[in-house]
Amino acid sequence: MEKYFYLVILFPLIGFLVNGLLGSKMKGTTPGLIGTVAVFIPFLIALGVFLNYGHESQPILQNYFPWINIFDFQANFSILIDPLSLQMTLIITGIGSLIHLYSIGYMHDDEGFARFFSYLNLFIFSMLLLVLGSNLLILFIGWEGVGLCSYLLIGFWYKNEDYGYAARKAFVMNRIGDLGLIAGIVLCGPILRPLNFKRWPFMLPMWI
């Protein structure tokens, strides 16, 4: 099932686009069901890969397309499948599916129902990039996406001034975290070039 693992990232992105562009035209709980399915299917795929991943298996690097090629620096858009990233993927999609399912009832009568599930799917997509990206640049994109979604979800009821203040406060704190992460990437660049995790001179144990 490893060859289908790209669907783990693709489904939440599709859910975000469908609910974001067409959700307001859908009836009833349809946006919620689409958002939930877009996270539950990746959970099933990740579970299948996890159950077939042996203790002695090597990390699986899946390259999808060339991304950055500047002078002697190259980076592909790719994901790294190993026990740690699989466990994190199961947590994100498994618990995420339950959150989506619960939110169908909780947000049922809200006028921003479709918009809420669009944000949730984008949140899941960003977290998956964060844990599955094979290099620090993809990790950074996932990190930024998580920060953006935190801002959008905290300030979802933007007409409430307190929620808007809390969202802005979270946004500022995330930008402080960005500085630390960017500094770490810049410092690691000359040492860990290229920035693919599988080529680092040190790695976490295969099984935790």
GUDRENBA-691697 format. One record per residue (C-alpha): residue number from 1; residue in one letter; x, y, z. Coordinates in steps of 0.02 Angstrom, whole numbers, plus 32768, in hexadecimal, padded with zeros to 4 digits. Layout:
// residues N
r k->NUM&r->a&xx->X&yy->Y&zz->Z;
...
This chain:
// residues 208
r k->1&r->m&xx->8000&yy->8000&zz->8000;
r k->2&r->e&xx->8098&yy->8072&zz->8007;
r k->3&r->k&xx->807F&yy->80A6&zz->7F52;
r k->4&r->y&xx->7FD6&yy->80F1&zz->7F82;
r k->5&r->f&xx->801C&yy->8151&zz->8016;
r k->6&r->y&xx->8015&yy->81F6&zz->7FB7;
r k->7&r->l&xx->7F58&yy->81EC&zz->7FCE;
r k->8&r->v&xx->7F73&yy->8204&zz->8089;
r k->9&r->i&xx->7FA8&yy->82B7&zz->8065;
r k->10&r->l&xx->7F3C&yy->82D1&zz->7FCB;
r k->11&r->f&xx->7E91&yy->82A8&zz->8015;
r k->12&r->p&xx->7E91&yy->8330&zz->809D;
r k->13&r->l&xx->7ECC&yy->83AD&zz->801B;
r k->14&r->i&xx->7E3C&yy->837C&zz->7FA8;
r k->15&r->g&xx->7DC3&yy->8389&zz->803A;
r k->16&r->f&xx->7E02&yy->8438&zz->8060;
r k->17&r->l&xx->7DEC&yy->846F&zz->7FAB;
r k->18&r->v&xx->7D40&yy->8420&zz->7F94;
r k->19&r->n&xx->7CF8&yy->8466&zz->8036;
r k->20&r->g&xx->7D4E&yy->850D&zz->801D;
r k->21&r->l&xx->7D11&yy->8527&zz->7F6C;
r k->22&r->l&xx->7C6C&yy->84C8&zz->7F67;
r k->23&r->g&xx->7C3C&yy->84AD&zz->801D;
r k->24&r->s&xx->7BC6&yy->8542&zz->8027;
r k->25&r->k&xx->7B5D&yy->84F6&zz->7F9B;
r k->26&r->m&xx->7B4C&yy->844C&zz->7FF0;
r k->27&r->k&xx->7AB7&yy->841A&zz->8059;
r k->28&r->g&xx->7AB1&yy->83DC&zz->810C;
r k->29&r->t&xx->7B48&yy->8383&zz->8152;
r k->30&r->t&xx->7B96&yy->835B&zz->80AA;
r k->31&r->p&xx->7C31&yy->83C8&zz->80C7;
r k->32&r->g&xx->7C4C&yy->8372&zz->816E;
r k->33&r->l&xx->7C3F&yy->82C6&zz->8122;
r k->34&r->i&xx->7CB8&yy->82F4&zz->8096;
r k->35&r->g&xx->7D33&yy->833A&zz->8114;
r k->36&r->t&xx->7D27&yy->82A0&zz->8183;
r k->37&r->v&xx->7D3D&yy->8224&zz->80F4;
r k->38&r->a&xx->7DD1&yy->828A&zz->80B3;
r k->39&r->v&xx->7E2B&yy->8264&zz->8158;
r k->40&r->f&xx->7DEA&yy->81B5&zz->817D;
r k->41&r->i&xx->7E24&yy->816B&zz->80D7;
r k->42&r->p&xx->7ED8&yy->81A4&zz->80F7;
r k->43&r->f&xx->7ECB&yy->8152&zz->81A3;
r k->44&r->l&xx->7E9E&yy->80AC&zz->8152;
r k->45&r->i&xx->7F2E&yy->80BA&zz->80D5;
r k->46&r->a&xx->7FAB&yy->80E7&zz->815D;
r k->47&r->l&xx->7F6B&yy->8059&zz->81CA;
r k->48&r->g&xx->7F83&yy->7FDD&zz->813D;
r k->49&r->v&xx->8036&yy->8017&zz->8120;
r k->50&r->f&xx->805B&yy->8016&zz->81DA;
r k->51&r->l&xx->801C&yy->7F63&zz->81F2;
r k->52&r->n&xx->808B&yy->7F27&zz->8164;
r k->53&r->y&xx->8124&yy->7F88&zz->8199;
r k->54&r->g&xx->819F&yy->7F0F&zz->81EB;
r k->55&r->h&xx->821C&yy->7F34&zz->8274;
r k->56&r->e&xx->82AB&yy->7F1C&zz->81FA;
r k->57&r->s&xx->825F&yy->7F84&zz->816E;
r k->58&r->q&xx->82C1&yy->8018&zz->812E;
r k->59&r->p&xx->8276&yy->80C6&zz->811F;
r k->60&r->i&xx->821A&yy->80E2&zz->807A;
r k->61&r->l&xx->8240&yy->8182&zz->801C;
r k->62&r->q&xx->81BD&yy->81B2&zz->7F9B;
r k->63&r->n&xx->81F0&yy->823B&zz->7F21;
r k->64&r->y&xx->8161&yy->828D&zz->7EC3;
r k->65&r->f&xx->81AE&yy->831C&zz->7E61;
r k->66&r->p&xx->8247&yy->838F&zz->7E60;
r k->67&r->w&xx->8224&yy->8429&zz->7EC7;
r k->68&r->i&xx->82BE&yy->8498&zz->7EDC;
r k->69&r->n&xx->835A&yy->8492&zz->7E71;
r k->70&r->i&xx->83CB&yy->8528&zz->7E8E;
r k->71&r->f&xx->8485&yy->851B&zz->7E6A;
r k->72&r->d&xx->84C1&yy->8484&zz->7ECE;
r k->73&r->f&xx->8427&yy->847E&zz->7F3F;
r k->74&r->q&xx->839C&yy->8405&zz->7F14;
r k->75&r->a&xx->82FD&yy->83D7&zz->7F6E;
r k->76&r->n&xx->8271&yy->8364&zz->7F35;
r k->77&r->f&xx->81BD&yy->8365&zz->7F6F;
r k->78&r->s&xx->81C0&yy->82BD&zz->7FC6;
r k->79&r->i&xx->8187&yy->8262&zz->8062;
r k->80&r->l&xx->81E2&yy->81EC&zz->80D6;
r k->81&r->i&xx->8184&yy->8154&zz->8119;
r k->82&r->d&xx->81D0&yy->810A&zz->81B6;
r k->83&r->p&xx->818A&yy->80CA&zz->825C;
r k->84&r->l&xx->818B&yy->8175&zz->82AE;
r k->85&r->s&xx->8134&yy->81CF&zz->821E;
r k->86&r->l&xx->80B7&yy->8140&zz->820F;
r k->87&r->q&xx->808A&yy->814A&zz->82C6;
r k->88&r->m&xx->8074&yy->8206&zz->82BC;
r k->89&r->t&xx->800A&yy->81F2&zz->821E;
r k->90&r->l&xx->7F98&yy->8176&zz->8277;
r k->91&r->i&xx->7F82&yy->81EE&zz->8309;
r k->92&r->i&xx->7F5D&yy->8282&zz->8297;
r k->93&r->t&xx->7EE2&yy->8228&zz->8226;
r k->94&r->g&xx->7E95&yy->81B7&zz->82AB;
r k->95&r->i&xx->7E72&yy->823C&zz->832D;
r k->96&r->g&xx->7E51&yy->82B8&zz->82A1;
r k->97&r->s&xx->7DC7&yy->824A&zz->825C;
r k->98&r->l&xx->7D73&yy->8244&zz->8306;
r k->99&r->i&xx->7D80&yy->8301&zz->8318;
r k->100&r->h&xx->7D32&yy->8318&zz->826C;
r k->101&r->l&xx->7CA6&yy->829E&zz->8296;
r k->102&r->y&xx->7C80&yy->82F3&zz->833C;
r k->103&r->s&xx->7C83&yy->839E&zz->82E9;
r k->104&r->i&xx->7BF7&yy->836D&zz->8271;
r k->105&r->g&xx->7B7E&yy->8370&zz->8303;
r k->106&r->y&xx->7BD2&yy->83FC&zz->8364;
r k->107&r->m&xx->7BD7&yy->8475&zz->82D1;
r k->108&r->h&xx->7B36&yy->843A&zz->827E;
r k->109&r->d&xx->7AD5&yy->84DE&zz->8289;
r k->110&r->d&xx->7B68&yy->8554&zz->8270;
r k->111&r->e&xx->7B61&yy->85C2&zz->81D5;
r k->112&r->g&xx->7C1B&yy->85A2&zz->81B7;
r k->113&r->f&xx->7C07&yy->84E4&zz->81B9;
r k->114&r->a&xx->7C5D&yy->84C3&zz->8112;
r k->115&r->r&xx->7CE5&yy->8544&zz->8136;
r k->116&r->f&xx->7D0C&yy->84EF&zz->81DB;
r k->117&r->f&xx->7D27&yy->8445&zz->818A;
r k->118&r->s&xx->7D8F&yy->8495&zz->8102;
r k->119&r->y&xx->7E02&yy->84DB&zz->8189;
r k->120&r->l&xx->7E08&yy->8433&zz->81E3;
r k->121&r->n&xx->7E3B&yy->83D7&zz->8145;
r k->122&r->l&xx->7EC3&yy->8458&zz->8123;
r k->123&r->f&xx->7EFF&yy->8440&zz->81D7;
r k->124&r->i&xx->7F0D&yy->8384&zz->81BD;
r k->125&r->f&xx->7F67&yy->839D&zz->8117;
r k->126&r->s&xx->7FE4&yy->8413&zz->8167;
r k->127&r->m&xx->8007&yy->839E&zz->81F9;
r k->128&r->l&xx->8024&yy->830E&zz->8180;
r k->129&r->l&xx->80A2&yy->8375&zz->811F;
r k->130&r->l&xx->80F6&yy->839E&zz->81C3;
r k->131&r->v&xx->810F&yy->82E8&zz->81F7;
r k->132&r->l&xx->8125&yy->8296&zz->814C;
r k->133&r->g&xx->8192&yy->8313&zz->80F0;
r k->134&r->s&xx->823A&yy->82C9&zz->80C6;
r k->135&r->n&xx->829A&yy->836B&zz->80DC;
r k->136&r->l&xx->829C&yy->8407&zz->8148;
r k->137&r->l&xx->824D&yy->8474&zz->80C2;
r k->138&r->i&xx->81AF&yy->840A&zz->80B6;
r k->139&r->l&xx->81AB&yy->8403&zz->8173;
r k->140&r->f&xx->81B0&yy->84C2&zz->8175;
r k->141&r->i&xx->811E&yy->84CD&zz->80FC;
r k->142&r->g&xx->80BA&yy->8458&zz->816A;
r k->143&r->w&xx->80EA&yy->84BF&zz->8203;
r k->144&r->e&xx->80AD&yy->855F&zz->81AF;
r k->145&r->g&xx->800C&yy->850A&zz->817B;
r k->146&r->v&xx->7FEA&yy->84D1&zz->822D;
r k->147&r->g&xx->8009&yy->8582&zz->826A;
r k->148&r->l&xx->7F92&yy->85C9&zz->81E9;
r k->149&r->c&xx->7F0A&yy->854C&zz->8214;
r k->150&r->s&xx->7F1F&yy->856F&zz->82CE;
r k->151&r->y&xx->7EFE&yy->8626&zz->82A9;
r k->152&r->l&xx->7E67&yy->85FF&zz->823C;
r k->153&r->l&xx->7E18&yy->8584&zz->82B6;
r k->154&r->i&xx->7E37&yy->85EA&zz->8354;
r k->155&r->g&xx->7DEA&yy->8681&zz->8300;
r k->156&r->f&xx->7D63&yy->861E&zz->82A6;
r k->157&r->w&xx->7CD8&yy->8683&zz->82F7;
r k->158&r->y&xx->7D30&yy->8723&zz->82C3;
r k->159&r->k&xx->7C9E&yy->8794&zz->82F4;
r k->160&r->n&xx->7CCA&yy->8772&zz->83AA;
r k->161&r->e&xx->7D53&yy->87ED&zz->83DB;
r k->162&r->d&xx->7D9C&yy->8779&zz->8460;
r k->163&r->y&xx->7DB2&yy->86EC&zz->83E2;
r k->164&r->g&xx->7E00&yy->8764&zz->8366;
r k->165&r->y&xx->7E7C&yy->879F&zz->83EB;
r k->166&r->a&xx->7EA8&yy->86EC&zz->8419;
r k->167&r->a&xx->7EC5&yy->86C2&zz->8361;
r k->168&r->r&xx->7F38&yy->8757&zz->8349;
r k->169&r->k&xx->7F97&yy->872A&zz->83E7;
r k->170&r->a&xx->7FB0&yy->8677&zz->83AA;
r k->171&r->f&xx->7FE8&yy->86BB&zz->8300;
r k->172&r->v&xx->806F&yy->8727&zz->8350;
r k->173&r->m&xx->80AD&yy->8699&zz->83BE;
r k->174&r->n&xx->80B8&yy->8627&zz->8326;
r k->175&r->r&xx->8122&yy->86A9&zz->82CC;
r k->176&r->i&xx->819C&yy->86A5&zz->835E;
r k->177&r->g&xx->81A6&yy->85E9&zz->8349;
r k->178&r->d&xx->81C5&yy->8604&zz->8290;
r k->179&r->l&xx->8262&yy->8666&zz->82B5;
r k->180&r->g&xx->82A9&yy->85D8&zz->831D;
r k->181&r->l&xx->827F&yy->8556&zz->8298;
r k->182&r->i&xx->82C8&yy->85BF&zz->820B;
r k->183&r->a&xx->8366&yy->85DB&zz->8271;
r k->184&r->g&xx->8374&yy->8520&zz->828E;
r k->185&r->i&xx->835F&yy->84F9&zz->81D4;
r k->186&r->v&xx->83E2&yy->857B&zz->81A4;
r k->187&r->l&xx->845D&yy->8538&zz->8224;
r k->188&r->c&xx->843F&yy->8483&zz->81F1;
r k->189&r->g&xx->844A&yy->84A8&zz->8137;
r k->190&r->p&xx->8508&yy->84A6&zz->8120;
r k->191&r->i&xx->8518&yy->840D&zz->8192;
r k->192&r->l&xx->8489&yy->83A1&zz->8157;
r k->193&r->r&xx->848A&yy->83C9&zz->809E;
r k->194&r->p&xx->841E&yy->838F&zz->804A;
r k->195&r->l&xx->8395&yy->83A5&zz->80CC;
r k->196&r->n&xx->8346&yy->82F9&zz->80B6;
r k->197&r->f&xx->832B&yy->82A6&zz->815E;
r k->198&r->k&xx->8363&yy->81FA&zz->8122;
r k->199&r->r&xx->8412&yy->823E&zz->80FF;
r k->200&r->w&xx->842E&yy->8289&zz->81AA;
r k->201&r->p&xx->84C3&yy->8241&zz->8209;
r k->202&r->f&xx->8452&yy->821F&zz->829E;
r k->203&r->m&xx->83A1&yy->81D8&zz->82A3;
r k->204&r->l&xx->8323&yy->81A6&zz->8325;
r k->205&r->p&xx->8313&yy->80EC&zz->8349;
r k->206&r->m&xx->82A7&yy->8092&zz->82C9;
r k->207&r->w&xx->8228&yy->8060&zz->834C;
r k->208&r->i&xx->81F5&yy->80CB&zz->83E1;
